[in-house]
Amino acid sequence: MAVAGARVGLHSSRRKCIHPGLDPLLTCDVSVPFCRLRASSVLIVGLKGLGAEVAKNIVLSGVKAVTLLDHQQVTDEDFTSQFLVSRADLGRNRAEASLDRTQNLNPNVKVMVDTEDIKDKPDEFFTKFNVVCLTCCSQQTLQRIGHVCHDNGVKFYAGNIHGYCGYMFADLGEHDYVEEKPKIIKTDKEKEEGKEEGPAAKKAKVDTTETVMVKKTASYCRWQESQTIDWTSDTNSKALKRTPQMYFIMQILLRFRDDHGRDPAVSTREEDKVALLRLRDDVLTEMKLKTDLVGDEFASHCFVALSPVCAVVGGVLAQEIVKAVSGKDAPLNNFFFFNGVDDSGMVDCIGSRS
């Protein structure tokens, strides 16, 4: 992650912080992350299990407004992980059915619903938000909206859950944030010598009772750049061994969605397992990689959005959104993968960065 840092001191003065949609009587330091969080507007696309987890966590965090967008209806499969709908909502639009329970989580957050297909939305629609989070979307949709967000300074997130397999992606463009660090106190000898290297530097003390805020900047690549890796190059071929297998499983599942217009389903389990294995060979061959990079067993683990996996990935995804809009603490750059089979998670930066 490309990072540049500069240290600034803490400020104890309090000033009026007036943001659109905030109580004008609210008094706080204008640099307080809460003020930025409370002024943010978030779009969440796809209200299956992962989208429900993200919506719950974001609304509870106290942002200004959340828009739930989904053009599809509630199905029996949703009841495995979508806790914002009830059995009585079967057949209703998924976003509309999720509205009441989402709003009840936090009356101070404005929750809105959009039932249009995301593919029909013009580019300017997405520029109205501070954060756009996509789930259940095709590769083409992810690339288009990822470009729109990157070019317009909108923080872009994507994620999905397929059985035991889950992932999230972040593109924050050029992102500024602050980290709170313990203050380092130099000894008198260091001050006299005016240096931070050598024996004198070892005498520097860390005061854990006093902190300073360190400003930093992180650079992120676009979604498309994370998907078009040349694994034959020297740099990438060396990184292949430490690249999570879940990255390649994600590629296979995205191809399945593009080819079939849906995700692997329990009702067509055996047929879909065969299709997944065939796509595994096709996708890895196109990448000029060996097909045994992903074992056959993955095809048995990609059905239905499992509630525990949604909770893990949804919690991480929502946490990253809160960190990004508040500008506090270092965000993940740029993938988080979760494997529910062995209960492991991994962060990796994949793709070129400008």
C-alpha positions in Angstrom: 0.0 0.0 0.0 1.4 3.3 -1.0 1.4 5.5 2.1 2.6 9.1 2.8 2.5 10.4 6.3 2.7 13.6 8.3 2.3 14.1 12.0 0.0 16.7 13.5 -0.9 17.5 17.1 -4.2 17.0 18.9 -6.6 19.9 19.3 -8.7 20.4 22.3 -10.8 23.3 21.2 -14.4 22.7 20.3 -16.2 24.4 17.4 -19.5 24.2 15.8 -19.7 21.4 13.2 -22.6 22.0 10.8 -23.2 19.3 8.2 -26.3 18.9 5.9 -28.8 16.7 7.8 -27.2 17.2 11.2 -28.7 18.9 14.2 -27.4 22.5 14.0 -27.0 22.5 17.8 -24.5 19.7 17.6 -21.1 20.9 18.8 -18.0 19.0 18.1 -14.5 19.3 16.8 -14.7 19.5 13.0 -12.1 16.8 12.7 -14.0 14.3 14.8 -14.7 11.2 12.6 -18.3 11.0 13.9 -19.2 14.2 12.2 -18.0 12.9 8.8 -19.8 9.6 9.5 -23.0 11.2 10.4 -23.0 13.3 7.2 -22.5 10.3 4.9 -24.9 8.7 2.4 -24.5 5.0 1.5 -26.0 3.0 -1.3 -26.3 -0.8 -0.7 -27.1 -2.9 -3.8 -28.4 -6.5 -3.4 -30.4 -7.4 -0.2 -29.5 -11.0 0.1 -27.6 -12.3 3.2 -24.5 -10.2 2.8 -26.4 -7.0 1.9 -28.6 -7.5 4.9 -25.6 -7.7 7.2 -24.0 -4.6 5.7 -27.3 -2.7 5.9 -27.7 -3.6 9.6 -24.2 -2.6 10.6 -24.2 0.6 8.6 -27.5 1.8 9.9 -26.4 1.0 13.5 -23.2 3.0 12.9 -25.3 6.2 12.5 -24.7 7.5 9.0 -27.0 10.1 7.6 -28.9 8.0 5.0 -28.9 4.5 3.5 -30.5 3.5 0.2 -31.4 -0.2 -0.3 -31.6 -1.1 -4.0 -32.8 -4.5 -5.2 -35.1 -5.3 -8.1 -35.6 -9.0 -7.2 -38.2 -10.8 -5.0 -37.8 -12.6 -1.7 -37.3 -16.4 -2.3 -37.1 -19.4 0.0 -33.3 -19.3 -0.2 -33.2 -15.9 1.4 -34.4 -17.3 4.7 -31.1 -19.0 5.3 -29.4 -15.7 6.0 -31.6 -12.7 5.2 -32.9 -11.6 8.7 -34.5 -8.4 7.5 -37.5 -10.2 5.8 -40.1 -12.6 7.2 -41.8 -15.6 5.8 -44.8 -13.4 5.0 -42.6 -11.4 2.6 -42.2 -14.3 0.2 -42.6 -13.0 -3.3 -42.3 -9.3 -2.3 -39.6 -7.0 -3.6 -36.5 -7.7 -1.5 -35.6 -4.1 -0.8 -39.2 -3.1 0.1 -39.5 -6.1 2.4 -36.3 -5.2 4.2 -37.3 -1.5 4.8 -39.2 -1.7 8.1 -36.8 -3.9 10.1 -33.8 -1.8 8.8 -35.4 1.5 9.7 -36.4 0.2 13.2 -32.7 -0.4 13.9 -32.0 3.3 14.0 -34.8 5.9 13.6 -32.1 8.6 13.3 -30.9 7.3 9.9 -33.0 7.9 6.8 -33.6 4.6 5.1 -34.9 4.7 1.5 -35.8 2.0 -1.0 -35.1 1.7 -4.8 -36.7 -1.2 -6.7 -35.1 -0.5 -10.1 -32.6 -2.8 -11.7 -29.1 -1.4 -11.1 -28.2 -2.1 -14.8 -30.8 0.6 -15.8 -29.3 3.3 -13.5 -27.4 6.1 -15.3 -23.9 6.9 -14.2 -24.8 10.1 -12.5 -27.1 8.2 -10.1 -24.1 6.8 -8.2 -22.3 10.1 -7.8 -25.0 11.2 -5.3 -23.6 8.9 -2.7 -20.4 9.0 -0.5 -20.2 5.2 -0.6 -21.5 2.6 -3.1 -21.5 -1.0 -2.0 -22.4 -3.7 -4.6 -23.4 -7.3 -3.9 -25.1 -9.8 -6.3 -23.8 -8.0 -9.4 -22.3 -9.2 -12.7 -18.7 -8.6 -13.7 -19.9 -6.0 -16.3 -21.9 -4.1 -13.7 -19.0 -4.2 -11.2 -16.6 -2.8 -13.9 -18.9 0.0 -15.0 -19.9 1.3 -11.6 -16.4 0.8 -10.3 -15.1 3.1 -13.0 -17.9 5.7 -12.3 -17.1 5.7 -8.6 -13.3 5.9 -9.1 -13.6 8.8 -11.5 -15.9 10.8 -9.3 -14.4 10.3 -5.9 -17.1 7.9 -4.6 -15.8 5.1 -2.3 -16.6 1.8 -4.0 -17.1 -1.6 -2.3 -18.1 -5.0 -3.7 -18.6 -8.3 -2.2 -20.5 -11.6 -2.3 -21.1 -14.9 -0.5 -21.3 -18.3 -2.1 -21.8 -21.0 0.5 -18.6 -21.2 2.5 -16.8 -18.7 0.2 -16.9 -15.0 0.7 -15.0 -11.9 -0.3 -15.0 -8.1 -0.3 -13.2 -5.5 -2.4 -12.5 -1.8 -1.8 -11.5 1.0 -4.1 -11.2 4.3 -2.3 -9.1 6.1 -4.9 -6.7 8.4 -3.2 -7.8 8.1 0.4 -6.7 10.4 3.3 -7.0 9.2 6.8 -5.5 9.6 10.3 -4.1 7.1 12.8 -3.7 7.7 16.5 -0.2 6.9 17.7 1.5 7.1 21.1 3.7 10.2 21.4 7.4 9.6 21.2 9.4 11.7 23.6 13.0 12.4 22.8 15.7 12.7 25.5 17.7 15.8 26.1 20.7 14.2 24.5 18.8 13.5 21.3 17.5 17.1 21.1 21.0 18.4 21.5 22.5 16.1 18.9 19.5 16.7 16.6 19.4 13.1 15.2 17.2 10.1 15.4 19.7 7.4 14.4 22.5 5.7 16.4 22.7 5.0 20.1 20.8 8.1 21.1 17.7 7.0 19.2 17.5 3.9 21.5 16.8 6.2 24.4 13.6 7.6 22.9 10.6 6.9 25.1 7.0 6.3 24.2 4.4 8.0 26.3 1.2 5.9 26.2 -0.8 8.5 28.0 -0.4 11.1 25.2 -1.2 10.5 21.5 -0.7 12.3 18.3 -2.7 12.0 15.0 -0.7 10.9 12.0 -2.1 11.9 8.6 -1.7 9.3 5.8 -2.7 8.7 2.2 -3.4 5.3 0.6 -3.8 4.6 -3.1 -6.2 2.0 -4.5 -6.7 0.4 -7.9 -9.9 0.1 -9.8 -12.0 -3.1 -9.7 -11.1 -3.9 -13.3 -7.4 -3.6 -12.6 -7.8 -6.2 -9.9 -9.4 -8.6 -12.3 -7.0 -8.4 -15.2 -3.7 -9.6 -13.7 -0.9 -10.9 -16.0 0.1 -14.0 -13.9 3.0 -14.7 -16.4 4.9 -11.6 -15.4 7.9 -12.1 -13.1 6.4 -10.0 -10.3 3.0 -11.7 -10.4 4.3 -15.2 -10.9 6.3 -14.8 -7.7 3.3 -13.5 -5.9 1.1 -16.4 -7.1 2.0 -18.8 -4.2 0.9 -16.3 -1.6 -2.3 -15.3 -3.5 -5.4 -16.7 -1.7 -7.1 -19.5 -3.6 -10.3 -17.7 -2.9 -9.3 -15.0 -5.5 -9.5 -17.6 -8.3 -12.7 -19.1 -6.9 -14.2 -15.6 -7.0 -13.2 -15.4 -10.7 -14.9 -18.7 -11.4 -18.1 -17.8 -9.6 -18.3 -14.4 -11.4 -18.0 -16.2 -14.7 -20.7 -18.6 -13.7 -23.0 -15.7 -12.9 -22.2 -14.1 -16.3 -22.9 -17.3 -18.2 -26.0 -18.5 -16.3 -27.5 -15.2 -15.1 -27.6 -16.5 -11.6 -25.5 -18.1 -8.8 -25.1 -21.8 -8.2 -28.4 -23.1 -6.8 -29.3 -26.0 -4.5 -32.1 -27.0 -6.9 -29.6 -27.6 -9.7 -26.7 -28.7 -7.5 -25.3 -31.6 -9.5 -25.6 -29.8 -12.8 -24.0 -26.6 -11.4 -21.1 -28.6 -9.8 -20.2 -29.9 -13.3 -20.5 -26.4 -14.7 -18.3 -25.0 -12.0 -15.5 -27.5 -12.6 -15.7 -26.9 -16.4 -15.5 -23.1 -15.8 -12.6 -23.7 -13.4 -10.6 -25.2 -16.2 -11.6 -22.5 -18.7 -10.9 -19.5 -16.4 -7.5 -20.8 -15.1 -6.5 -21.8 -18.7 -7.3 -18.2 -19.9 -5.1 -16.9 -17.0 -2.3 -19.3 -18.3 -2.4 -21.1 -14.9 -2.5 -24.8 -14.1 -6.1 -26.0 -13.5 -5.1 -27.9 -10.4 -4.5 -24.5 -8.7 -8.1 -24.9 -7.4 -9.1 -28.3 -6.2 -12.4 -30.1 -7.2 -13.8 -29.8 -3.7 -14.6 -26.1 -4.1 -17.5 -26.9 -6.3 -19.3 -28.5 -3.4 -19.0 -25.5 -1.1 -20.5 -22.7 -3.3 -24.2 -23.1 -2.7 -26.5 -20.7 -0.7 -25.4 -17.7 1.3 -24.6 -19.2 4.7 -25.5 -17.0 7.6 -22.2 -17.3 9.6 -20.2 -16.4 6.5 -22.4 -13.5 5.8 -21.9 -12.3 9.3 -18.1 -12.4 9.1 -17.8 -10.8 5.7 -20.6 -8.3 6.3 -19.0 -7.3 9.6 -15.6 -6.6 7.9 -17.2 -4.9 4.9 -19.3 -2.6 7.1 -16.4 -1.8 9.4 -14.3 -0.8 6.4 -17.1 1.5 5.1 -17.2 3.2 8.6 -13.4 3.6 8.6 -13.4 5.0 5.1 -16.2 7.7 5.6 -14.9 8.7 9.0 -11.3 9.0 7.8 -10.0 7.3 10.9 -7.7 4.3 11.0 -6.0 2.5 8.1 -8.5 0.8 5.8 -7.9 -2.6 4.1 -6.3 -2.5 0.7 -7.9 -4.0 -1.3 -9.4 -7.6 -0.8 -10.6 -9.5 2.1 -11.3 -13.2 1.5 -13.0 -15.6 3.9 -13.0 -19.4 3.7 -15.7 -20.9 5.9 -14.5 -24.4 5.4 -11.3 -23.8 7.5 -12.6 -20.6 9.1 -9.8 -18.5 7.8 -9.7 -14.9 6.6 -7.0 -13.2 4.6 -6.3 -9.6 3.4 -4.4 -9.2 0.1 -3.6 -6.3 -2.3 -4.2 -7.5 -5.8 -3.9 -5.2 -8.9 -1.8 -2.3 -10.0 -1.9 1.0 -8.2 -1.2 4.4 -9.6 
